[in-house]
Amino acid sequence: MTILEDLHWRGLLNDCTAEEALAERLAEGPISLYSGFDPTADSLHVGNLVPLIALRRFQDYGHKPIALAGGATGSIGDPSGKKSERQLLTKEVLDHNIESVKTQLASILDFNEAIKNTARLVDNATWMAPISFLDFLRDIGKHFTVNSMVAKESVRARMDDRDVGISYTEFSYMLLQGYDFYHLYQSENCELQIGGSDQWGNITIGTELTRKKAEATVYGLTLPLITNADGTKFGKSESGAIWLDPARTSVYRFYQYFINVDDRDVIRYLKYFTFLNQDEIAVLEKQHEENPGRRLAHRALAREMTQLIHGEEATNDAIKASQILFGGGLEDISENALQEVANEIPNAKVSSDTLSAEGLSLLDALVESGLSPSRGQAKKDIQGGGVNINNKRIQNIQSKLTSSDVHFDKYILLRRGKKNYAALIVD
């Protein structure tokens, strides 16, 4: 299977400027290709993953991927898919954001310089900043009519909204992105740009500019914009965007996002986001159709995605944290996994002196943690068999918490009923 055939099978090839010609060029040997992202935050989010993972797919087929960070274009703002103008960012903020996402890119692309097709990260500010405004108008702007630029969907949609409109700044964005493609062709012999379907207009500006200025043929390929089966935006949760930085979205929540995707989406997402092959996904699809309640496809998706971004150890911790919050035991738990649990549930502090001296009454612990509204209710909860310490049932109302109940010198896990958890943090 060729890379284009693989993209077709996965449902990832949305459009291409000249697919047959590109297929012939790819058959001749490796090419350089790029995809860009504007560093509007100090972390990527799962909405950035489709083109970045596609770069990795090309790399696995022997091609050389370039990730372009928009230090220049990010200071302007891409109007594609936006109903209003972005807030302009300073150079300092953009530089910080680019530096912050390097680690995340390294989890997806192989930057090992020992291989021939090592990935590269470039910043378009390095070649855009030295160009004067007059030079850009003379050398680039003259190749495009306003008529053709207005016809682009990203511009037309904004111009149709009389209340918002589009600024000259954002109107110029497509020329900057087009110049990126031309520059990378000249400097890196880059022959292909990939991006989301909303980037089609910007990508074709680049293919046109390269044809006109360099008399060369380069290609553009777009990938579908991902939406959930219920019509909601992929990559959003009740708490907001799902970020790749664990400081913004914990590994546990990242894992939970993928394990809780709609049944109608799970096989599609296995094709979009994972590197599992046709046979492996076919097995999961059959299992899902026969018994969706087992959620084997969901578990595979969540594991593959979390392991890709956060690594095997963090993934295992997230899985263990999930098991604990569904009543699993704390045997062999790591400190990171227990911390993931504690971060997801209500916390209450308890003095280490109290635990090591007379101990803390379980009744008081339930009230102080907020799991029971009163000591009277706490007694009923314990006697009814609904209270657990570290997921072990306790039915003695005289029970006390001591230092022997503390894990990693810091955590005691309380549970009332099946789903009500709280963590006592030992101070």
N, C-alpha and C positions, 0 to 999 in steps of 0.2 A: 504494500500500500504506500502511495506517495503521500507527502504532507498535505497536498490539496485534497486528495481522496479522504484522508483522515479528517480534515476539517469539514468536508461535506458530510461524512458519516456522523460526526458529532453535532451537526447542525450549526456549525460555527462560521461557515462561509456565506456572508450576506450578499456581498457584491464585489466585483473585481473589474478593473479597468480593461483588461484584455486577458481573460483567464487562459485561453488556449496558448497564447504567446508566453504567458508567465509559466505555464506548465512545461513548455519546451525549454525555456531558459533554466528552470529549476532542474530539468533532466540533464542539462549540460554540466552542472557542477554547483558547488556552494555559492551563495550570494550573501551580501550584507543587507540587512533590513533593519528598520527601526520603528519604534512606537514612542510617542511622546506623552508626557503627563505634566500638567502645570502644578507646581508644589504649593497649592493653596492652603495646606495644613502641614503640621509636622509629623503626619502619619498618612500612609495610604489607607484606603478602606476596601472592603470586598468588591465594591463597584469598579475598582481599578484592576481587578484580577484577570478579567477575560483577555484583554490585549497583552498583559504581561505574561500570563501563562501561555498564550499563543506564541509569544517570542520564544519561550522555553521549548515549545513543541518544535518550532523551526530549528532551534539549537540542537535538539535531540536528533534531528535529521541531518545534521552536519553544517547548518548555516550559521552565520555570525550575527548575533543580535546586538542592537544598540538601543539602550534605554535613554531617551532624551528628556532631561529635566528642563522645564521651561523657565529658566531664570529671567529670560527676556519676555517671552509671551505671557508668563505668569504675572508680570507687572502690568499687563494690559487687560487680560480677561477674555476668555473665549465666549462669544455669545451663543454658541451652539447649545441648543436644548435649554437655554436660560430665558426666563420671562422678564428678568430685570438685570441691570448691570451689576457685575461683581464689585465688591469693595477692593480698591486698589491696594496692593501690598508694597511695602518698602523693600529695597535691595537686601537690607539686613535680615528681614523676616524670611524672604525667599531663600537666601543663603542658608539660614538656620534650618529651614524646612527640607532643603535638598540634603543637607548633611544628615538629618534625622532619618530619612527614608533609605539611606544606603544599606543598612542592615537588613531591612525588609526585602529590598531588591535581591540581596545576596541569598535569601532563602528560596527565591524562585529561579533566578538565573545563575549560571555557573561562570564566576569571574576568575577561574583558575587560569593564570597566564601560561601554564604549561601545555594547555591544549590549543590547537590551531584556531578553533572557533570560539575563543573566550569572549564573554560578554563585555560590553563597555558601557559606562555611564558618562554621558556628556551633558554640558549645560549650554543652551543656545545663547546665553548672555556673553559667552566668550567670543563669539563671532558677530553678534548683533551690536554689542556696545560700541565698537570702534567705528561703525558706519554712521555717517552724518545723515541728517534728515534729507538734505538736498540730493545726496548721492543715492539714497534709497528711492526717492521719487523718480530720479532720472534713470536708474539702472533696473529697477524692479517695477515701479508703478506704471511705467509707460507700456508694459506688456499686457495690461489688462484694462478692459473697458469697465466703466461704472455699470453699464447695462448688464454685463455678465456677472459682476459681483452682486448686484441687487437681486439677480435671479436665484442666487444660492438660498437654499431653504433656511439656513441659520439666520440670514439677514432678512429675508422676506417675512418670516414669522414675526420678527420684532417690528418691522416697519408697518405691518398690518395693525399693530397695537398702538393707536395714536396717543394713548396716555403714557406709554413707556418709551416707545421708539428705540433708536439705537444711536449711540454717540459715534463720532468720527473715530474715536479711539478704538472701540470694539469693531467698527466697520473695517478697520485696517488689519485686524487680527489675521485674517486668512492670508494676506500678503506675507506676513511674518512667518506663518507656518509653511507657506509655499517656498519661501527663501530657505528655510531649514532643510527642506528636501533637496533643493538645488545645491546648497552648501555641502551636505553630507554626500551627495553624489560626487561632487568635485574633490572632496577631501578623503572620503572613505570608500569611494566607488559603491555607494549604497544605492540599490536598485529597487527596493520595495519599502513602502510605508504601510503599516497596518494600524487600524484604529476602530473605534465604535462606529456604527452606521451613521451617527450624528456628525461624524467627521468627514463624510464623503466630499462635501463641497471644499473643505480645506485641503484634503488630500489631492483632489483633482487640480487645484490651483498649483500644487507642487509638481505634478506630472506635466502640466502645461508649461510652467516656467522652465523646467529642465529641458523640455523639448525645444523651446524657443531660444534659450540662451546657450545650451550645450549641444543642441541637435542630437539629443540622446533619448532613448526610450526607457522610462522607468515605470513602475507599476504601483497601483494602489489596491488595497484589499480591505474590506470592512467586515467587521464582526457584529452580530446582532446585539442590540441593547437588551439586557435581561430584565424581564418582568416576571413576577410570580403569577401562578395560575389564577389567583383571585384578583389580578389586576393591580396589586400594590407594587411599589418599587422594590426591586431586589436590593438587599444590603441594608434595609432599614428594620429596626425593631422598635418596641415600645419606648425604649430608652434612647433611641436615636441611631446614628450610623454604627455599623459594625467595623471597627478599626482594626488594623493589623498590629498596632502597637499595644502590647498587653497592659500598658499603663492607662490606656484609654478604654480598651475593651478587654476584660480579663480573659485568660485562656479558657476558663470554664464557660463564660458566656459565648465566646467564639464557638466553642464546641457545641454548646446548646443551640446556637442559632442554626447550625447545619443539621443537627439531629432532629430538629423540630420543623423542618421544611414541610410544606404541603405534600401529601402522598402523590399528588399529580405532578409534582416537580422533581421528585428525587432522582428518577432515572435520567431525566434531562440534565440535571445538575451534575450527575456522575459523569456524563459525557462532556459537559462544558468545562468542568473544573479539575477533574482528576486525570491521572495518567494511566488509569486502568485500561486494559485493552478491550477489544470487542468481546472476546470470549468471557472475560471476567465480568464485564457488565451484563452480558447475556444471562449468566448464571444468577446474578443479583436481581435482574428483572424478572426472571422466572420465579425465584423465591418470593419476590415482592407480590407478584400476581397471585401466587398460591396462598400466601399467608402474610398479608401486609401488617398484621398485628405484631409479628416478630421483629419488625423494623430492622431487618438485616441490611437492607439497602441504605437506610438512614444512618446506621452505625458505621457502615463502610464510608459513606460520604463524609461524615463528621470526622472520622479518624484520618482519612486521607487529607482533608483540608487542614485540619489542625496540625498534623505532622508536617505538612509542607511548609506552613508558616512558622510554627513554633517549635518543631522538633519532636522527637519521640518521647523524651522524658516528660516534657510539659504536657504532651498529649495523654500519656498514661496517668499523670496527676489529675488531669481534667476528667478522665473516665472514672477514676477512683472517686473523685469528688462527687460526680454524678451518682455513682452507686451508693455513696454514703447518704446523700440527700433523698434517696429512695429506700432508706432503711438498712443499707449494707453495713457490715461490721467495720471496725477501725483497724483490723489486723493488717500489718505490713504497710500501713499508710505512711506516706512521706510527709515531711513538714510542709512542703509546698502545696501538697494536695489538701491538707487540713486548713492551711491558710486560705486556699481558694474557697473552701466551704465557709469559713468564718467571714470572708469578705462578702458573701452572698446572703447572709442572714443577719438578723438583729444581734447586737452585741451588748454585753453588760460587763463592767469591771468588777473584779473581786480581789481582795488583798491576799497575797501569799501568806501573810501572817495568820489570817483567819483560817486558812485551809490547814496550815501546819500545826495550829494550836488546837482549839476545841472543834474545828471543822465548821462548815456552813450548812445550816439546815436546808434540806432539799425543798422544804416548803418555802423558805425565804428566797431560795435561789429561783424558784419558779415565779414568784411574785416580782422579784427584782429584775428578772430577765424579760418580764412582760408576757410570759407564756400563760400565766394564770392571773386573773384580776385580784384575787384575795387568797389568804391562807386557807379559808374554808373551801374555796373552789379547788385549790391545790390539793387538799386532802382527798376530795372526791376524784380528782384526776388520777392521783396515785393509786388509790384503792380500786379504781375502775380498770387499772392495768394500762393506762394510756400514757405513762411517763417513762422516758428512757434516759439513762445517763450513758453517753458515748455509745448510743444505739443498743444498750442492754436494758431490758425492762426492770423497773424497780417498783415494788408494791408495798414497801414498808414506809409508813409516813414518818417514822423516826429516823430515816436515813439521813446521813450527812455527807457532804462533799469534802474530801480531804486531798492532800497533795498527791495521794496515790491515783487520783482520778485525772490528774493533769497530764496532758500530752505535750511533749517538747517544751516543758516548763512554762506553758503559756495558755493552752486551750482545754476547755471542758465543753463537750457538746451536749446540749439538752434538747429533748424532743417531747412534745405533747401531741398525742394523736399520730396520724400518719405524715402530716406535712408541715406541722408548726415547729420550727427549729429556732434555737438561739444559741449563741456561743458565749461562754464566760471567758473573758480575757484576764488572765492572772497578771496583776500589777505588782 
